[in-house]
Amino acid sequence: MTRGRNVMTQHAMPRARRGWRTALFLGAAFLMACVGDKGVAPSTRDATAALGIVSVAPLNAIMAVGDTMSLTVTGHTLSGAPIASFDSIQYVFQNPSDSVAVHISANGLVTALSPSGVGSPIYVQVMVFKDGLARADVAILQVTDHAIAGATLSIQPGPSDSTRLAVGNDKFIVPVIQNAAGDQQVGFPAVRYEVSDSTVMQCYIPDFMSTPTVNERQLTTSSCGGHRVNLDVIHGNVPGTAWVIASVRVYGVALRDSVLYTVTNPVIEYVVFSPTNLALGGLSTNTYIITPGGSMVFYNGFDPSTGAMVSWVFDDPSAATATNPPATDGDTTGNVSSIGGGLFSTRLFPTAGTYPWTATVTGAFPPFTGAIVKGAVIVR
């Protein structure tokens, strides 16, 4: 038994040494590769020739059973020059079951086979290939059982609606497609909108679906880093104005309507005081901008057990009016008297102007006791 163990040990030791040396060699090689080796940069493509963006027309269409139409694809290089031809084009249903309602030939001819269902638009992913690159766009289709003669399109706000929305807010647009008498309508028409200024406002941005031959990230030149919205929704990015445009092919006729929207400053903002290590946290800025008639929420984010109280005193207390319903803590109007941890008080600012405030922390523990922060509410 002893000899057997010795034999096993003698055979095992060289393996252990080899394993240790191998690990050391690989670790050194890895370190050298990370520190000293330089990779080879991939060759860049000529922007005047590389496929940049593609678009499909019509962006959205409403067809009756039996109708046909063609999807037209255009493309541009990264430098903006038009592309005359592509290597190939593929049409993919993002929902495979939609092939029951619509047939699309290899050359983009669309045939409406059966109603697509109310509120169930068909998303057709149009993929274009050119010189090893792929880009895509999405066409939105809808099929009804019969056509409406003399159909019109309107995206105008209703009597109780407006053409204003605040920064950071979404707004649903209700498109109406009907005949002149208004007794025949397309139920829940699917409309893909465009905006005249995408810095001010954002509308629907297509999602692309992976296929066996291409990943969705290969189909677009940029990712949607901001707020993604659905059909019939617009989103306010920054204050300003922008046209919202609807262009829909309805039973073979191109219809178009547009509305000029105004994006205002936020309707509501929050001033939050809370401890972060040994400093006051929650204050990304001391200046808050809201639209006239907007509200400010003043919040004490300290744990109630600390006993920290916060008050806000305005240079012009009359500018901070009561909300409906009025605040229940820190008084209802004017200055915000001392409120405890976890509580808030809201004020309405109906008039444009700049309103400085001074906040003071009391009843807490060092270093927060007596802390003073100055800021302002800008109403415009």
C-alpha positions, 0 to 999 in steps of 0.5 A: 500500500505504501509503495502504491501511494508512492508510485501515485505520488511520483506520477502525480508530481510531474503533472502538478509541476506541468500544470503549474508551469502551464498556468504560469505561462498562460497567465504571463501570455495573457498579461502580455497580450493585455499590456503589450500586444496591439490589436489590428484596427478594422478597416474603415468603410468609405462613408460615401459608399457605405449603406447608412439608412433605409426607408420604406414607403408607405410607412403605413397603409390601410388596405381592404381585403383583395387590395394590392400595393407595392412597398418602395425602399430607398437608401442613402449612404452614411454621407447622405448620397442616394443608393441606386441599387441593393444586393437584396431586400427581405420582407419579414413579419415580426409576428409570423401569424400575420402572413394569414392577413397579408402576403408579400412577394419577393419584390415587395408586392403586398396582397391583403388576404383577410382582416388583420383585426381591430387594434392589431397592426401588422409590422413588416420589417424590411431589411436591405443588404448592400456590400456586407451591411444590413439596414432596416425599416418597419412598415405598419399595415392594417387590413379591413374587410371592406374599403371606405369610399372618400375616406379622410384622415385627421389627427387634430386634437379633440375639443377637450384636448390641446396641442401642448405637452410638458417635457418628459411627458407622453401624449396619445394621438387619436387618429380618425379615418372616416368618410365625409358623413362620419358614419363609417370609420376605420376602427383604431387605425394604425398610424406611424408618425414623423416629427419635424424636429426630433430634438424637441419631440420624439415619436415611434422608433421601430424595434428590429427583430433578429433573424437567422442571418442578421442581428437586430443591432446590425439593422440600425446605425444608432441605438435608441438611447432615450425614451422609446414610445409606441405607435400613436404616442409622442414624447416631449424632449425639450421645450420648443415646437415641432410638427407631428405629421401623419402620412397614411395610404388609405385604400390606395389614396395617400392621406396626410395631416399635421399638427404643430405641438408645443413642448413646455417646461415640466408641469411638476418638479421635486426638491428633495433633501436627504443625507448622502454620507456626510453631505446633503444628497438628492439635489442634482441642481438648486434651480428648477424650471417649470411652466406657468401653473406648474407645481413644486414638491418640497420633500424631506427625505431624511429618515423620520427617526433622525428628527431632521426638519426642513423648511423653505423660505421664499424671497416672495412667499406670495408667488407660492400658492396653494394647490388643489387639493392643498398641502397637508404638511408645512402649511398650505401656501407661501413658505414651507414651514418645518416638515419632518422626515418622509413628508412633503409640501406642494406649491403652485406657481401660476406666474412667470418669474424667478423665485429664490428660496432658502432651505434650512435643516434643523433638529438633526445631527451634525453635520446636518444641523443648521445646514442651509441651501439656497436655490430658485424656482424659475417659471417660464 
